[in-house]
Amino acid sequence: MDSSSAPINGIRRVPPPVNDPIRSYAPGSPEKVELKRRLATMSGDCPEIPVVVGGKAIHTGELTDVRSPHDHQHVIARFHRARPEDVLAAIAAGAEAQKEWASWRWEDRATVMLRAAELLSTTWRSTLNAATMLGQSKTVYQSEIDAACEMTDFFRFNAHFAQELYTEQPVSAPGMWNQTDYRPLEGFVYAVSPFNFTAIGGNLTSAPALMGNVVLWKPAGTAVLSSWYMHQLMTEAGLPPGVINFLPGNAAAISDVALSHRDLAGVHFTGSNEVFNSMWETIGRNMGRYRSYPRIVGETGGKDFIVAHPSADPRAVAVAIVRGGFEYQGQKCSAASRAYIPKSLWKATLAYAQEMIADIRMGDVADFRNFMGAVIDKKSFTSISEYLADAGKNAKVLAGGKANSEKGWFVEPTLVQTEDPSYRLLCEEIFGPVMTCYVYDDAKWLDTLKLVDSTSPYALTGAVFSRDRKAILEAHTALRNAAGNFYVNDKPTGAVVGQQPFGGARGSGTNDKAGSRMNLMRWVSARTIKETFVPPTEYRYPFMDEE
């Protein structure tokens, strides 16, 4: 008897999801002791990470070093780069694996994800946190809310959302039974994940897999260490071989094969606009060869804002600037990078912000006293440094402004002021710890809202600060399309699964809301079934009888 006919009767429900508590890592706490131990062990390890196709490790011999951003001489892993033949093998392995995986009851697929959640929140927690800290230069808190809590929440809440989706069925008229069959897509989903969130890679792959799909996973080269452990976690949780195939390597080479294959069923992407637009164009050119129309789901860039009304609390605004702009070195898609402050609040807001910035410690994330680590790599460091140089010439640098690459890719938290509302640092995505402020006349509140809405091509996150309810309502209206995640009196970062489904529109992506049922709907193809209990045996209708 195969698993699809296992004798289990009853309408099963997954355990109600609850957001995973954030651990404190206070001095002397068990979690801090364990994480410190794991960091020390993993700092000395240098695993050789393979390509994984159909559950089998492949050592291609084409190796790339993974280095710690805060100590770029320290090689923490090496990974084998996938070749075109490995991508084709992964597609074939996925097709074979899907025959059984898609036949499982959805509850059994959900059980794999729920077990992964339990492992991650307990015995695997320090491993994923340590890998994220070492490989992506996240502080313990930033890693905890990402690699541990958010990913655990994705596993648990997605199982709950899948249950809601499968439960949604049509009404039935007398004499019939109407049903909806939520089928997985025909083919494979190509998941491309970024460096900045370990949980994004885990969700881009596990969400489609939960719905019965098979996945090719191309992780960012700078996040291969944590991605590898995430893949290993799901394997230990019971994910069958071939359901998620692990393909680190050159993005263009892997994409050339994946995006041109007739069995491409979907793309689940988080990354830059440039790459996503290129993938979309490639898919458009190849439409004649696909078996079906691929689902294209992407979350891309952001130029996220904070706008303060004259009634706002200046200290609250300053905290939002510092936390929203400088946590994880401003390398969140949601990170605040432009602020609009009224003249009446500017002096106090600036003073509070400068005081906090002066207190920030930056360095090795293994030192838990540090608020910031390094930016991800040399390319990012160089790009951000060019923006700092521009600010030094064409604006006012009010805090920070320096960068140092001697040991790691360190960029100071930087606060810039400009009098030009179209200045490039207010318009362009920097993806670093640079916050640019524009000071406006108090009487131009409504004009400033229009400015916020029109300055950037993006629409990911934004925040309004006000103690005047009328002003909040005005911001709600004027900025309705300016952000997919909108915050009132809070920083524009820190979306929680199940509480604030995440995603933006305009140039920020397709807004399919990771961590919600909306996202899972993209990975199923519905089939409507009508069963008539007693079919008619006469073709004629009553209206055809004689008068």
Solvent accessible surface area in square Angstrom, and as a share of the most:
residue,aa,sasa,rsa
1,M,186,0.83
2,D,93,0.48
3,S,43,0.28
4,S,41,0.27
5,S,59,0.38
6,A,26,0.20
7,P,114,0.72
8,I,76,0.38
9,N,150,0.77
10,G,60,0.58
11,I,155,0.79
12,R,71,0.26
13,R,181,0.66
14,V,18,0.10
15,P,88,0.55
16,P,114,0.72
17,P,25,0.16
18,V,108,0.62
19,N,38,0.19
20,D,14,0.07
21,P,103,0.65
22,I,88,0.45
23,R,96,0.35
24,S,87,0.56
25,Y,14,0.05
26,A,44,0.34
27,P,120,0.75
28,G,69,0.66
29,S,17,0.11
30,P,109,0.68
31,E,34,0.15
32,K,36,0.15
33,V,96,0.55
34,E,65,0.29
35,L,1,0.01
36,K,81,0.34
37,R,130,0.47
38,R,43,0.16
39,L,8,0.04
40,A,74,0.57
41,T,60,0.35
42,M,6,0.03
43,S,36,0.23
44,G,69,0.66
45,D,61,0.31
46,C,57,0.34
47,P,36,0.23
48,E,91,0.41
49,I,1,0.00
50,P,8,0.05
51,V,0,0.00
52,V,11,0.07
53,V,13,0.07
54,G,24,0.23
55,G,47,0.45
56,K,153,0.65
57,A,59,0.46
58,I,43,0.22
59,H,110,0.49
60,T,20,0.12
61,G,55,0.53
62,E,74,0.33
63,L,72,0.36
64,T,46,0.27
65,D,53,0.28
66,V,4,0.02
67,R,106,0.39
68,S,1,0.00
69,P,2,0.01
70,H,7,0.03
71,D,35,0.18
72,H,21,0.09
73,Q,136,0.61
74,H,53,0.23
75,V,30,0.17
76,I,1,0.01
77,A,0,0.00
78,R,95,0.35
79,F,8,0.03
80,H,5,0.02
81,R,76,0.28
82,A,7,0.05
83,R,69,0.25
84,P,67,0.42
85,E,95,0.43
86,D,5,0.03
87,V,0,0.00
88,L,93,0.46
89,A,42,0.33
90,A,0,0.00
91,I,9,0.05
92,A,65,0.51
93,A,22,0.17
94,G,0,0.00
95,A,56,0.43
96,E,108,0.48
97,A,17,0.13
98,Q,26,0.11
99,K,144,0.61
100,E,99,0.44
101,W,1,0.00
102,A,34,0.27
103,S,52,0.34
104,W,45,0.16
105,R,75,0.27
106,W,42,0.15
107,E,29,0.13
108,D,38,0.19
109,R,10,0.04
110,A,1,0.00
111,T,77,0.45
112,V,10,0.06
113,M,2,0.01
114,L,39,0.19
115,R,116,0.42
116,A,1,0.00
117,A,0,0.00
118,E,94,0.42
119,L,24,0.12
120,L,0,0.00
121,S,8,0.05
122,T,68,0.40
123,T,106,0.62
124,W,41,0.14
125,R,8,0.03
126,S,13,0.09
127,T,14,0.08
128,L,0,0.00
129,N,0,0.00
130,A,0,0.00
131,A,0,0.00
132,T,0,0.00
133,M,0,0.00
134,L,8,0.04
135,G,2,0.02
136,Q,1,0.00
137,S,0,0.00
138,K,1,0.00
139,T,13,0.08
140,V,17,0.10
141,Y,106,0.40
142,Q,5,0.02
143,S,0,0.00
144,E,0,0.00
145,I,39,0.20
146,D,0,0.00
147,A,0,0.00
148,A,0,0.00
149,C,7,0.04
150,E,36,0.16
151,M,0,0.00
152,T,0,0.00
153,D,5,0.02
154,F,8,0.03
155,F,2,0.01
156,R,47,0.17
157,F,22,0.09
158,N,6,0.03
159,A,0,0.00
160,H,47,0.21
161,F,26,0.11
162,A,0,0.00
163,Q,28,0.12
164,E,67,0.30
165,L,4,0.02
166,Y,34,0.13
167,T,97,0.56
168,E,92,0.41
169,Q,86,0.38
170,P,57,0.36
171,V,136,0.78
172,S,53,0.34
173,A,51,0.39
174,P,132,0.83
175,G,46,0.44
176,M,48,0.21
177,W,137,0.48
178,N,29,0.15
179,Q,48,0.21
180,T,28,0.16
181,D,44,0.23
182,Y,30,0.11
183,R,96,0.35
184,P,31,0.19
185,L,11,0.06
186,E,110,0.49
187,G,10,0.10
188,F,3,0.01
189,V,0,0.00
190,Y,0,0.00
191,A,0,0.00
192,V,18,0.10
193,S,6,0.04
194,P,22,0.14
195,F,31,0.13
196,N,1,0.01
197,F,33,0.14
198,T,9,0.05
199,A,0,0.00
200,I,27,0.14
201,G,3,0.03
202,G,0,0.00
203,N,3,0.02
204,L,8,0.04
205,T,0,0.00
206,S,4,0.02
207,A,1,0.01
208,P,0,0.00
209,A,0,0.00
210,L,1,0.00
211,M,0,0.00
212,G,0,0.00
213,N,0,0.00
214,V,1,0.01
215,V,0,0.00
216,L,0,0.00
217,W,1,0.00
218,K,10,0.04
219,P,0,0.00
220,A,19,0.15
221,G,31,0.30
222,T,43,0.25
223,A,4,0.03
224,V,0,0.00
225,L,5,0.02
226,S,1,0.01
227,S,8,0.05
228,W,36,0.13
229,Y,35,0.13
230,M,1,0.00
231,H,7,0.03
232,Q,61,0.27
233,L,0,0.00
234,M,1,0.00
235,T,69,0.40
236,E,83,0.37
237,A,5,0.04
238,G,39,0.38
239,L,11,0.06
240,P,30,0.19
241,P,93,0.58
242,G,3,0.03
243,V,0,0.00
244,I,5,0.03
245,N,0,0.00
246,F,0,0.00
247,L,0,0.00
248,P,0,0.00
249,G,11,0.10
250,N,84,0.43
251,A,49,0.38
252,A,65,0.51
253,A,36,0.28
254,I,1,0.00
255,S,17,0.11
256,D,100,0.52
257,V,25,0.14
258,A,0,0.00
259,L,7,0.03
260,S,37,0.24
261,H,45,0.20
262,R,125,0.46
263,D,25,0.13
264,L,1,0.01
265,A,3,0.02
266,G,0,0.00
267,V,0,0.00
268,H,4,0.02
269,F,6,0.02
270,T,8,0.05
271,G,23,0.22
272,S,53,0.34
273,N,35,0.18
274,E,142,0.64
275,V,69,0.40
276,F,11,0.05
277,N,81,0.42
278,S,58,0.37
279,M,9,0.04
280,W,117,0.41
281,E,105,0.47
282,T,29,0.17
283,I,3,0.01
284,G,44,0.42
285,R,176,0.64
286,N,22,0.11
287,M,62,0.27
288,G,87,0.83
289,R,132,0.48
290,Y,21,0.08
291,R,107,0.39
292,S,49,0.31
293,Y,180,0.69
294,P,14,0.09
295,R,61,0.22
296,I,17,0.09
297,V,7,0.04
298,G,4,0.04
299,E,24,0.11
300,T,4,0.02
301,G,2,0.02
302,G,6,0.06
303,K,4,0.02
304,D,2,0.01
305,F,1,0.00
306,I,0,0.00
307,V,0,0.00
308,A,0,0.00
309,H,26,0.11
310,P,38,0.24
311,S,32,0.21
312,A,1,0.01
313,D,56,0.29
314,P,26,0.16
315,R,110,0.40
316,A,40,0.31
317,V,0,0.00
318,A,0,0.00
319,V,51,0.29
320,A,3,0.03
321,I,1,0.01
322,V,9,0.05
323,R,124,0.45
324,G,1,0.01
325,G,1,0.01
326,F,0,0.00
327,E,16,0.07
328,Y,1,0.00
329,Q,1,0.01
330,G,3,0.03
331,Q,0,0.00
332,K,10,0.04
333,C,13,0.08
334,S,9,0.06
335,A,8,0.06
336,A,2,0.02
337,S,14,0.09
338,R,5,0.02
339,A,0,0.00
340,Y,0,0.00
341,I,0,0.00
342,P,0,0.00
343,K,123,0.52
344,S,74,0.48
345,L,19,0.09
346,W,34,0.12
347,K,173,0.73
348,A,41,0.32
349,T,1,0.00
350,L,30,0.15
351,A,56,0.43
352,Y,71,0.27
353,A,1,0.00
354,Q,63,0.28
355,E,110,0.49
356,M,34,0.15
357,I,14,0.07
358,A,90,0.70
359,D,117,0.61
360,I,32,0.16
361,R,111,0.40
362,M,63,0.28
363,G,12,0.12
364,D,65,0.33
365,V,3,0.02
366,A,34,0.26
367,D,39,0.20
368,F,39,0.16
369,R,168,0.61
370,N,14,0.07
371,F,65,0.27
372,M,0,0.00
373,G,0,0.00
374,A,0,0.00
375,V,0,0.00
376,I,11,0.06
377,D,43,0.22
378,K,132,0.56
379,K,168,0.71
380,S,20,0.13
381,F,25,0.10
382,T,62,0.36
383,S,45,0.29
384,I,1,0.00
385,S,32,0.21
386,E,110,0.49
387,Y,23,0.09
388,L,14,0.07
389,A,56,0.43
390,D,25,0.13
391,A,0,0.00
392,G,54,0.52
393,K,168,0.71
394,N,94,0.48
395,A,24,0.19
396,K,115,0.49
397,V,57,0.33
398,L,43,0.21
399,A,18,0.14
400,G,31,0.29
401,G,23,0.22
402,K,140,0.59
403,A,39,0.30
404,N,85,0.44
405,S,41,0.26
406,E,151,0.68
407,K,119,0.50
408,G,0,0.00
409,W,38,0.13
410,F,29,0.12
411,V,1,0.01
412,E,53,0.24
413,P,9,0.06
414,T,0,0.00
415,L,2,0.01
416,V,0,0.00
417,Q,26,0.11
418,T,7,0.04
419,E,142,0.64
420,D,66,0.34
421,P,43,0.27
422,S,79,0.51
423,Y,20,0.08
424,R,93,0.34
425,L,0,0.00
426,L,0,0.00
427,C,30,0.18
428,E,64,0.29
429,E,52,0.23
430,I,12,0.06
431,F,55,0.23
432,G,5,0.05
433,P,0,0.00
434,V,1,0.01
435,M,0,0.00
436,T,0,0.00
437,C,0,0.00
438,Y,38,0.14
439,V,26,0.15
440,Y,8,0.03
441,D,54,0.28
442,D,49,0.25
443,A,103,0.80
444,K,105,0.44
445,W,16,0.05
446,L,98,0.49
447,D,82,0.42
448,T,5,0.03
449,L,0,0.00
450,K,137,0.58
451,L,46,0.23
452,V,1,0.00
453,D,37,0.19
454,S,84,0.54
455,T,24,0.14
456,S,10,0.06
457,P,85,0.54
458,Y,33,0.13
459,A,2,0.01
460,L,2,0.01
461,T,1,0.01
462,G,0,0.00
463,A,0,0.00
464,V,0,0.00
465,F,6,0.03
466,S,0,0.00
467,R,171,0.62
468,D,55,0.28
469,R,147,0.54
470,K,137,0.58
471,A,2,0.02
472,I,8,0.04
473,L,98,0.49
474,E,40,0.18
475,A,0,0.00
476,H,75,0.34
477,T,107,0.62
478,A,39,0.30
479,L,3,0.01
480,R,195,0.71
481,N,104,0.53
482,A,5,0.04
483,A,12,0.09
484,G,28,0.27
485,N,9,0.05
486,F,56,0.23
487,Y,23,0.09
488,V,52,0.30
489,N,75,0.38
490,D,74,0.38
491,K,38,0.16
492,P,0,0.00
493,T,6,0.04
494,G,39,0.37
495,A,24,0.19
496,V,50,0.28
497,V,7,0.04
498,G,35,0.33
499,Q,107,0.47
500,Q,67,0.30
501,P,44,0.28
502,F,43,0.18
503,G,3,0.03
504,G,1,0.01
505,A,41,0.32
506,R,113,0.41
507,G,23,0.22
508,S,0,0.00
509,G,16,0.15
510,T,45,0.26
511,N,54,0.28
512,D,25,0.13
513,K,25,0.11
514,A,31,0.24
515,G,1,0.01
516,S,7,0.04
517,R,79,0.29
518,M,103,0.46
519,N,5,0.02
520,L,0,0.00
521,M,97,0.43
522,R,71,0.26
523,W,0,0.00
524,V,9,0.05
525,S,32,0.21
526,A,62,0.48
527,R,115,0.42
528,T,109,0.63
529,I,54,0.28
530,K,126,0.53
531,E,85,0.38
532,T,58,0.34
533,F,115,0.48
534,V,128,0.73
535,P,83,0.52
536,P,116,0.73
537,T,140,0.81
538,E,105,0.47
539,Y,166,0.63
540,R,106,0.39
541,Y,141,0.54
542,P,113,0.71
543,F,167,0.70
544,M,67,0.30
545,D,94,0.49
546,E,169,0.76
547,E,219,0.98
